[in-house]
Amino acid sequence: MARQQTSSEKYFRVYQSTWWQRRQRDWWVFRYLFRIFWLWFTVGGKLRREKRRAAREGRVFYIDNIAGGGS
């Protein structure tokens, strides 16, 4: 049975690469990291603000109220 590739091998490695394939991979990695940073600044900022507000008001902070999870 052949070994299954890990996600880093699947998304970040280019085997037998040409110049163009490396550029495509670099662009993909840039967009991937940009999305992570963007979410950290936007969604993370909202979560941090709500957590501080809950601490000021003396109530429990439930992340499901912000993220929309749960039932």
C-alpha positions as CSV (number, residue, x, y, z in Angstrom):
1,M,0.0,0.0,0.0
2,A,1.4,3.4,-1.0
3,R,2.0,6.0,1.6
4,Q,-0.6,8.9,1.6
5,Q,0.8,12.4,1.3
6,T,0.6,14.7,4.2
7,S,-1.2,18.0,3.7
8,S,2.1,19.9,3.7
9,E,3.4,17.6,0.9
10,K,0.2,18.0,-1.0
11,Y,0.0,21.8,-0.8
12,F,3.5,23.1,-0.3
13,R,5.9,20.8,-2.2
14,V,6.4,20.7,-5.9
15,Y,8.3,17.6,-7.1
16,Q,10.0,17.8,-10.5
17,S,9.2,21.5,-10.6
18,T,9.6,24.0,-13.4
19,W,10.0,27.7,-12.8
20,W,6.3,28.3,-13.5
21,Q,5.2,25.5,-11.1
22,R,7.3,27.0,-8.3
23,R,5.7,30.5,-9.0
24,Q,2.2,29.0,-8.9
25,R,3.1,27.2,-5.6
26,D,4.5,30.4,-4.1
27,W,1.4,32.4,-5.1
28,W,-0.8,29.7,-3.6
29,V,1.2,29.8,-0.3
30,F,1.0,33.6,-0.2
31,R,-2.8,33.6,-0.6
32,Y,-3.1,30.9,2.0
33,L,-1.1,32.8,4.5
34,F,-2.8,36.1,3.7
35,R,-6.2,34.5,4.4
36,I,-4.9,33.2,7.8
37,F,-3.6,36.6,8.7
38,W,-6.8,38.4,7.5
39,L,-9.0,36.1,9.6
40,W,-6.7,36.6,12.6
41,F,-7.1,40.3,12.4
42,T,-10.8,40.5,11.6
43,V,-12.4,37.5,13.4
44,G,-9.7,37.4,16.1
45,G,-10.2,41.1,16.8
46,K,-14.0,40.6,17.1
47,L,-13.4,37.7,19.5
48,R,-10.9,39.7,21.6
49,R,-13.3,42.7,21.9
50,E,-16.2,40.6,22.9
51,K,-14.1,38.7,25.5
52,R,-13.0,42.0,27.0
53,R,-16.6,43.3,27.1
54,A,-17.8,40.1,28.8
55,A,-15.0,40.4,31.4
56,R,-15.9,44.0,32.1
57,E,-19.6,43.1,32.5
58,G,-18.7,40.1,34.7
59,R,-20.4,37.5,32.5
60,V,-19.3,34.3,30.9
61,F,-18.0,34.6,27.3
62,Y,-19.5,31.9,25.0
63,I,-17.6,31.7,21.7
64,D,-20.7,30.1,20.1
65,N,-22.6,33.4,20.4
66,I,-20.0,35.0,18.1
67,A,-19.1,32.1,15.8
68,G,-22.7,30.9,15.3
69,G,-22.0,27.4,16.4
70,G,-24.1,25.1,18.6
71,S,-27.8,24.5,18.5
